[in-house]
Amino acid sequence: MIKLMLVEDEDIIRKGIRDLIGRVAPDFEVVYEAAHGKEALTYLERNVVDVLITDIRMREMDGLRMVEKLRTAGHGMPIVIISGYGDFVYAKKALQFGIADYLLKPIDRKDFTVALDKIRLTLNSSNRYVGGAEPQSEADGEPPSSEGHRIIRKLKAYIAENPDGDLRLQTLAEMVHLNPSYLSQLFKQEGGGNLSDYIAETRIRRACKLLETTNLKVYDIARLSGYQSPKHFMLVFKQHTGMTPGTYREQYSV
């Protein structure tokens, strides 16, 4: 199921949208309903959703301000904005935050279905979210979100402890309860690079240590470093170190 949060301050409208989701996209599960932006942000401090649908004009905190805070904090989930105001200024500002779609009330069932279909395709892809502009921070050097930083720290620790384990994106995403495409984006934001590159570097560091401190055969070191194919291991090792495993052992073994 695709986890969806609905943010709307009008109870009747919120119920109508929830019912519409159930009819046109039963694989989208409304896991939380918030009456305004502050309530939504509080929920997202401790929980993760795949999709967010929000109104623009709400009490306490409007939808655009909430979206701005989410993007600044590193949340990259697809967002659909629904508004009763056909104001181009709002639409233009919303698109700056990487909005997946912008729909006007009353909601057209066909447009709503198309919007969710596009999001489904995005989430089923292993690529990062491409529904709009790149999320921007308010200032360079802004500290990472506490939630995102915690998740990536946990992930890095797991990879370091299990370099020979199953480190496929789908497996890691299930471990931290995130959508694969969102995890890939979050790691790039919080970890400073691509997840696949980090895994390869961790595995090569394990291989280097084993070459330096043991007399294990290269194919055993490959397996202990997460590579089932010795030939592939040797190719990746040379790409990272500039030398073959045998040459590295000759130069650095203790």
N, C-alpha and C positions, 0 to 999 in steps of 0.2 A: 504493500500500500504506500501511496505517496502522501506524506504528512503535510497537511495544509493548515495555516492559521488564518483566521478571518478577523479583520479589525474594522468595526463599524459601530457607530454610537446609536443608531436607530434599531431597536429590537426587531421590529417588523421586517425591516429591510435585511437585517442580518439573517433572520430566519428564512426569508425568501431566497437569499443567495445560497444558504446552506442546503435548502431543499433542491435548488437548481443543480448544485454540484452533485448531489445524490442521484439525480436523474440523468445528467449528461456525462458524468465522469465518475462512476462508482469506484474506480481505483484510487480516487483522491479522498482521503479521510480527513475530515475537519477535527483536528486533535485539540484545538483551543480556539475560543472566541474571546476577543478583547473589545472593550467599549471605547478605547482611545489609545493613542500611541504610547503613553507612559506604561499602561498595563501590559501592552505587547512587549515593550523593551524589558520589563521586569521578568516576564515569562521566558524570554530568550536568553536571559543571563544564566539560566540553568537547564534550558531545553533547546533542542534543535528541531527545526522544521525544514521541509524541502521547498515549500512554496508559501508565499504570503500574498493575501488579497486584502487591500485596504481602501477605505474611503479617503478623500482628501480633507474635507472639512469636518473636524471633530472637536469636541471639548477637550480640555486638558493639554493635549498635544495633537496637532493635525498630522495627516498622513505624510506630507512632504518632509516635515521636520523629523518624523520618526524614520523615514527612509534614509534621510541624510545621516542620521546617527548610526543606523545599521551599516551603511556602506563605509562610513568612517571607521567603525569598529571591526570591519573586515568580513561582515556577513555578505555572502555572494548569492544567496538564494534568489531565484526568479521572483519578481514582484509584479502583481497586476494592480493598477490603480483604477478605482471606480469613482466617478464624480458626477454630480449633478450640474456641474459648471462647465460649459463648453468654451472655457477661456483658454486661448492659445498659450498665454503666459504660463499657466499651470502645466499644460501639456509639455511645453518646451523645457521647463525646469525639471519635470518628472523624468524626461528622457535623459537628462544629464546624469541622473543617478543609475542609469542602466536598467530602466524599467522594461519588463518583458512585454507589457501591453498597457494601453490606456483606454478605458471604456467609459461611455457616458450612460447615466441613468435616463430613462428606464433601460435596464440591460437587455440587449438583443440576444436571444438564446443562441442564435447561430454564431454571432461574434464571440460570445462567451465560450462556446464549445471549441471554436477555432483557436482561441487564446490558450485554453487548457491543453489542446492537442499539441500545440507548438512547444509548450512547457514540458509535456510528457516526452517528446522527442529529445529535448535538450537534456533532461535528466537521465534518459536511457543511454545517452552518449557518454563515452569516457572522456570527452573533451570538456574544457572549462565552459562556463556559461557565456554565451555569445549573444544574448538578447538585447544588449545595448552597450552604452559607453562603459569604459573601464572605471570601476569604483575609484574615487579619488579621496585622499585624506585631506583634512583641512589645512594641515601643515606638514612639511617634511620633518622626519624624525619623530613623528607622533608615536608613543608607545603602543604596542600591540594590544588587542583586546584581551582581557584576562581569560575569557572562555577559550578563545582561539589559541592563545599561548599555552594554556594548560593542555589542550588536546594534542597539540603538536609536540610538546615536551614529553607527554606520555607515549606518543607514537615513536619518537626518536629513541626513547629508552627501550621500547619493545624491539625495535629494529636492531639496536646495538646488542641486545641480549639474544636475539634469534636470527642472526644473519643467514643461517642455513635453513630457516623456516619458509613457510608459504607467505611471501611478501607481495603478492599480487594486489593491485589497487582495490579490487572488489573485496578481497579478504580483509584488508586493513580498514576499509570503509565500514564493513560490517562490525569490526571489532570496536570502533569508536562511535558507531551508530550515526554515520553520516552518509549522505549520497556520494558516490565516487567522484562525480564531477566537482562537487563542492569541496570535498577533501583535497582534491588536486589543487584547486584554486587557493584554499586556505593554507596549504603547506607552502605554496609559492609566496604567499603574503607574509606568513609568520616564520617560515623556515629559511627564507632567503634563496630559494632555488627550486628546481624540479624534484619531486619525490623520487622519481626513478633514478635520477643522478645521485641523490643522497643514499639510496639503497646500494647502488653500485659502488660508491665510495666506501661505504661501511663494509661491504663484503671484501673489497680489495684490501682494506686495512686489516681485516681478520686474516686474509691470505698472507699478507706481508709478515704479520706477527708469527704465523705458523712456519713460514719459510725461515724466519730468523731464529726460531727457538726450538724447532723439532727436525727430525729426520724423516718425516712422513713423505710418502710419494706424492708427486704433483697431483695425480688424480684423486688421492684422498683429501688433499688440501682443497682441491676444487669442490668436492662434495661438502666438506665442512664449512665452506664459504658460500654455499648456496647455489653452486653450479653443477648440474647433473652431467653436462658435457665438458670434458677436459679441454677439448679443442676450443669451445666457446670461451671457457675460462681463460685460456692462454691469450686469446685475442683481446678480451676485455682488460686483462692484466697489463698487456703491453700498451694498450691505449692509455691507461692511467699512469703507468710508471715509466714508459719508454724503454722497457727491457723485458726479456722473457723471465718466467719464474726461476729458471735455472740460473741465469745471470744474476738476478736479484739475490738469490741464496748465496752465490759465490762471494758477492760483495758485502752482504750485511749479516750473514749468519754468525752467531756468537759461539 
